[in-house]
Structures are given as C-alpha cells and as structure tokens.
Amino acid sequence: MPGRYYKSLRKKQLLLAFFFITIPTLLMVLFIYYPLVFGIKISFYQYDIVGESLYIGLKNYVDLLRDPLFWNAFKNSLLYLLVVPPLQLISILLAVLLDRAIRSRNLFRTLIFLPVVTPITIAAITWQWMYREKGFINFLLQSLHIIIL
C-alpha cells in the first residue's frame, strides 16, 4: 500500500514539474526564440511588409558596417558594458559589506545614505525660508502691493 501512494505522489510531482517547465518554455519560444530566428532570416532580405521581399544576402550587413551611426551606437554600447557592470558589482559589494557586523558600520551607513536625504532636507529648508513672514513670497506679494504686513 505505501508503495502505491509514493508512486502516485511521484507522478503528481513530475506532472506538476512538467507543467511549471512547459509554460515558461513555450513563452520563451514564442517571445524570444521565434522573433530572434525570424529577425535573422529577414536580415538577409530587403523586407517589405506589404509586397514581396527580395533576397539580398549580406548587403544589409555591409551597409551596417559602413554606417557611422552604427559605430557610434556600438561605441556607446561598449562603453555602457565597460562601466555599468563594475559599478553594479561595487554596489553589491558595498551592500554586503554594510550588512556585516564591522567596526564603524553605522558611520559607513550614514555616509552611504547621506546623499539620499540631503536634497530632501535642502528642499524643506528652502520652502521654509520662502514661506516665512519675512520670506521671499511675502516680499514678492508686498512688492506687488497684493498684501500689506
């Protein structure tokens, strides 16, 4: 008896696992792999969505390599690749470091969080200064003779 229960449970687990793998796989094929293969295919054609497409071979790629805008975009993408991942790695390492129990952890946390709260504080002080009795808004309203204090 216990053997049947475990076999039934195992079948249900396998069916559930298959279900959880099948749907994402189908979605990946539909939204990633099919468009990728189709895009590679039409890159060898002078594609016309309404009329007939003309096979031109590698001409699109030759034109691409001659285009200065492509090289500018390639340079920008390469620069992004060289700058962003190291910065993200440094950010993750800082987050891990600030989570550990190290000496002066609170000082490091304060220094990291200070740029977040500083603009909010400056904006609050500026608005407070503008709305004072002798502040900028009352000065402006008095200059225009709208209010008298």
C-alpha positions in Angstrom: 0.0 0.0 0.0 2.6 2.6 0.9 4.4 1.9 -2.4 1.4 2.9 -4.5 1.0 6.2 -2.6 4.6 7.2 -3.2 4.3 6.3 -6.9 1.1 8.3 -7.2 2.8 11.2 -5.4 5.8 11.0 -7.6 3.7 11.0 -10.7 1.8 14.1 -9.5 5.1 15.9 -8.7 6.5 15.0 -12.1 3.4 16.3 -13.8 3.5 19.5 -11.8 7.2 20.0 -12.6 6.5 19.3 -16.3 3.7 21.9 -16.1 5.9 24.5 -14.5 8.6 23.9 -17.1 6.4 23.8 -20.2 4.6 27.1 -19.9 7.8 29.3 -19.5 9.5 27.3 -22.2 6.6 27.9 -24.6 6.6 31.6 -23.7 10.3 31.8 -24.3 9.9 30.1 -27.7 7.0 32.4 -28.6 8.5 35.7 -27.5 12.3 35.2 -27.7 13.4 32.4 -30.0 10.9 32.8 -32.8 11.4 36.5 -33.2 15.2 36.0 -33.0 15.2 33.4 -35.7 12.7 35.4 -37.8 14.8 38.5 -37.4 18.0 36.7 -38.5 16.1 35.3 -41.5 14.7 38.7 -42.7 18.1 40.3 -42.2 19.1 38.7 -45.5 16.1 40.2 -47.4 15.1 43.6 -48.5 11.9 43.2 -46.4 8.6 44.7 -47.4 5.7 44.0 -45.1 3.1 44.6 -47.8 4.8 43.5 -51.0 7.2 40.7 -51.9 10.6 40.6 -50.1 13.8 40.4 -52.2 16.7 38.3 -51.1 19.9 40.4 -51.0 22.3 38.2 -49.0 24.8 40.1 -46.8 24.1 43.6 -48.3 22.3 44.7 -45.1 25.3 43.8 -43.0 27.8 45.5 -45.4 25.6 48.6 -45.2 25.5 48.4 -41.5 29.3 48.2 -41.2 29.6 51.3 -43.4 27.1 53.4 -41.3 28.8 55.8 -38.9 25.7 55.8 -36.7 26.1 52.1 -36.1 29.7 52.6 -35.0 28.6 55.4 -32.6 25.9 53.1 -31.2 28.4 50.3 -30.9 30.9 52.5 -29.1 28.2 53.7 -26.7 27.1 50.1 -26.0 30.7 49.0 -25.4 31.2 51.9 -23.0 28.0 51.0 -21.2 29.2 47.4 -20.9 32.6 48.5 -19.5 31.1 50.9 -16.9 27.8 49.6 -15.6 28.6 46.0 -14.6 31.6 47.0 -12.5 29.6 49.8 -10.8 26.8 47.3 -10.1 29.4 44.8 -8.6 30.8 47.6 -6.4 27.2 48.5 -5.3 26.5 44.8 -4.4 29.8 44.5 -2.5 29.1 47.7 -0.6 25.6 46.4 0.3 27.1 43.1 1.6 29.8 45.0 3.5 27.3 47.3 5.2 25.2 44.3 6.2 28.1 42.7 8.1 29.0 43.4 11.7 32.1 45.5 11.2 33.6 48.3 13.1 32.3 51.8 12.1 29.3 50.2 10.3 27.0 52.9 11.4 29.4 55.6 10.1 29.6 53.8 6.7 25.8 53.5 6.5 25.4 57.2 7.3 27.9 58.2 4.6 26.2 56.0 2.0 22.7 57.2 3.0 23.6 60.9 3.3 23.2 61.7 -0.5 19.7 60.3 -0.3 18.5 62.6 2.5 20.4 65.8 1.7 18.3 67.0 -1.3 15.1 66.5 0.7 16.5 68.4 3.6 17.7 71.3 1.4 14.2 71.4 -0.3 12.5 71.6 3.1 14.7 74.4 4.3 14.2 76.3 1.0 10.5 76.1 1.2 10.5 77.0 4.9 12.6 80.1 4.0 10.2 81.1 1.2 7.1 80.9 3.4 8.5 82.8 6.4 6.9 86.1 7.4 9.9 87.9 6.0 10.4 85.3 3.3 10.6 85.6 -0.4 6.9 85.0 -1.2 5.7 87.7 1.3 8.4 90.0 -0.1 7.1 89.5 -3.6 3.4 89.9 -2.6 4.3 93.1 -0.7 6.3 94.4 -3.7 3.2 93.9 -6.0 1.0 95.6 -3.3 -1.2 92.5 -3.0 -0.7 92.2 0.8 0.3 94.6 3.5 2.2 93.4 6.5 
